[in-house]
């Protein structure tokens, strides 16, 4: 059975499974360009801790084009709203060049924002409106909310705070209508799967390698550049625990132990998210991570042969 016409390839998987390399190899085979869906690789100077293995993009001596890496300054907030905006821009530009977008990453929320096609808009708090609404009864608030149209989320009327927020969002959307629609994207999705114990071993080995190759020095540089420790710990995982070590809160051994455990837990959460995506209808073709590069690419290309691309 043939797929509907496809217009994108997606490569996903938990941390330390080789997603970037497979995405680059597939892009090289399909005249593609990679769009990163990683919530931390957007930051300049945060290279080792985020796993920005730029060498992975070099295939047969040629650098595969990639997007949404090194586009924000450390300390600034980059979120799913900004990602969706930047993704759509990159997706359109790649299409205009006649090339194929290859989405790659492990940030489930970012992947979902594209693959499930929901339109996002960041709505600020409206204190003046809230002050006005606070004098109304719950019944009146529900009446106001319903005046904006059919309720898509009935839980919004079961809690006063949620009702207030829902009215705030509806009022904002009425004043700031979204321009244009999200393009309908039909992606052929690949996930990289390893046995759980293999993932654990790969995570620990990669952590050891990163620590030996400058991750502590990277954090020291970021702190010396003017970032506060709290700003770095906000980014979690490597930046949280290495910062705690650099500032003298914990020893090297404590840092390694806590960080290793935290990354394993993060990997499990990623897999939980991907399984939930599948339950919601996202089809993921899981590729055996133990295979050689050439075998992985061949397995993906075999599946792609069944998909006709726009």
N, C-alpha and C positions, 0 to 999 in steps of 0.2 A: 504494500500500500504506500503510495507516494505522499510526502508531506505537502502542505500548502506551500505556496511560493515563499521562500525564506529570504530575508534581507540582512541577517546578522548571524554570527557565530558567537556563542558565549562559552567561556571556560571558567569553571568555578571549582571550589574545593576548600578544605580547611588549610590552615597555615602549614607550611613546610612540605607541600605535596608537589611542587614544581609547576604551578599554574602558569606563571609568566612564560616559562620556557616553551610549554606546549602551545600557548597562545601565539607566541612569536613564530614558532615553526609552522603552525597552521596559516598564519597571516602570510608567511613567505610562500606557501603553496597555493594560496587563493587570491593573490594580489590584495592583501588586506592591510589594515592599519589597526593597531591595538588601542583600545580605550580602557584605561585603568579604572576599576571600581574598588579602590582601596581608600578608606577614610583617612589614612595617615600619610600615604605616599604623595599626597598633594603638597606636603610641606617641604620647602627648600631647606637644605641642611640637615634634615632628619632622614639620613640615608641608611645607615647600618641598622639602626633600631627598627626601621620600618621594612627592612628586607628589600630595599631598592636595588635589586641585582641587575643593573643596567646591561651587564654583559650578556644577559639572557636574550636581549633583543637583537644580538648580532648572529645572523644565520648565513653561513657560507661567505663570511667576510662582508656581508651587507647588513646595515642597521635597519631593522624593521621600524617604520614610523610608529610612534606611540604618543598618547595624549593623556592629559589630566594627571601628570606627574610634575612636581616642582612648580606649582602654580599659585601657592599661597605662602605667606610668611609665617614662621613659627610664632605662636602666641595669639594669632588671630583665630576666629571661629570659622571653620568650614563645615557645612552640614549637608543633609540630604537635599535640601532645597537648592543650595548652590550646586550640588552635584548634578541634579536633574537638569538644571539650566545649562551647565557646562557640557554635560553629555549630549544634549540635544544639538548644541552648536557644533560639537565635534562630529557627531553622527551625520549631520547635514553636509558639513564640509567634505567628509570622506566620500559620501555619496556623490557629491558634485564632481569629485575627481574621478568618479567611475570605479572607486575601490570599495572593498568590503569591510565594514566595521567588525572588529573582533573584540567583544567585551570580555574583560578578564578581572577577576577579583574574588575576595572572600568576605567583603562587607555585605551581609545579607540584605540589610535595609536598602542599600544602594542598588543591588541587583534587582530586588523586588520592585523598586521605584521605576525601573525600566521594563523588566519582563512582564510585570502585571499591568503596566501602563496607567497607573493612577496619577492624576495631575495634582501637583503639590503647590501650595502657596503659603508662605510664612506670614502669619497674621499677628501683628503686634497687639499688646494689651491696650485697650481703650478705656482709660480711667474715668473720663467724663461720662461715657456711656454706662459704665458699670455703676457709677454713683447714681445716675438717673434710674437704672433698673433695680437697684437695691431696695427702692421703696415699694416695689410691686410684689404682690403675692405670688406664690408658686404657680397658681392657676393662671394668673395674668401673664406670667413669663412664658408658660407653655403656649398660651394663645398667641403671644407675639412671635414665638419661634415658628409656630405652624403657619403664620401669615406669610412666611418666606417661601412656602411651598411644601411639597411632600417630605416627610421626615424619613431620611435614609438610615438613621441610627436611633432607634427608640430608647436606648439607654440614656440619651441626652435629656429625657424628661423625667428620669428617675432620681436625679440628684440636682439640687439647686445650683451648685457650682458648675456642673456640666451644662446645665441649661443656659446659665449666664454666658459661658464660654461659647456655646453653640450660637447664641444670638450675636455675640461679638464677631464671630467668624462670618455669619451670614451677612451682617451689616457691612463688614469690610469687603466681602466678595461682591456685594451689590454696588459699592462705590468704586471698586477696583476690579472690574471683570477681567478674567484671563484672556489674553490675546492669543488667538490661534488654538488649535487642538493638538494634543499629543499625537504624533504619527503612530499608526498601527504597526508595531514591530513584530515580526515573526522570526524568532531566533531558534537556531538549532543549538541545543545546550549540551555541553559535555562536562562531566564532573570527574575528578581524579580520585580514585579510591585505593586506599592501602589498608591492610589489616591494622587494627587498633594498636597492637604492640609495635608495629613498624613505624606508625606515625609518632608514637611516643619516643622511639629511638631517634628518629630523624629530628624531632624537635630538640631533644637534648644535645645531639651532635651539632646542630646548627647554632644553638645558643653558645656552646663552647667555642665554636669557630668565630662567632661575632664578638665575643668578649676578648678573644685573642687577637682580633683584627681591628680594634679601635672603637668599640662601642662605648667604653667608659670615657675615652678621650673625646668622642663626639658629644657626649652629654656635658663634659667640662667646657668644651668650646661654646655650646649653646648657652650655658650659664654665663660664661665670660662675655658673650655678645650682648648681655643685658636682660636675658629672660630670667624671671624669678623662678625658684624651685617649684612653687605652686603651679605655675603655668606649664612646666614640663610634666609634672606628675599628673596633670589633667589628661594627658594623652595615654595614660595607663601602661600596663605591661612593662616593656623594657624601660621606658622613660620614667615610670613611677619608681621602680625598684633600683635602677642604676642611680637615679638622682638621690634617693635615700642613702645609698652607699657613698656617693661622692660628697654629700653634705654631712657624713659622719653618723647618720642615724642607725645604720645597720652595717655589719661586717660584710666582707666579700662572700664568705660562705653562706651567710643568711640571705644575702641578695640572690645568689645563685639558686639556692633551694626554693625560696619563695617565688622567684621569677619562673623557674622551671615548672613548678606546680601551676602557677597562674596561666602559663601558655598552654599547658595540657588541658586545663579547664576551658580555656577560650576555644581551643580546637573542638572540644566536645559540643560547646554551644553553637559553633558554626555548623556542625553536622546536624544538630537538632533543627536549626533554621532551614537548612537545605531539605531535610525530610519534610518539614512543614510546607515548604514551597511545592514539593511534589504532591502532597495531599491536597493542595489548593489548585492543582491542575498544571503546574509547570513540569514539562517532560524533560528529564535529565538522563542522558546516556552516560552511564558510569564506565570509565575506562580504567583498566587495571594498572595502577601506578607502578607495579613491579616490572612491567614490560620495558624494553629498551625504547629510546626515543623514536627510532624508526618505526617500531611496531605500534606505538601509541598513535603516531601520525597516520599510519596506514589504516588503523582501526577507525579513526575519526573520518578519514577520507572515504572509507567504504560507506559509512552512514551518510555522509554528505552527498554521495552519489545519488541517493534516493531523494534528495531535496532539490527542487528546481529553484534557482535563485533569480530574483528580479533583476 
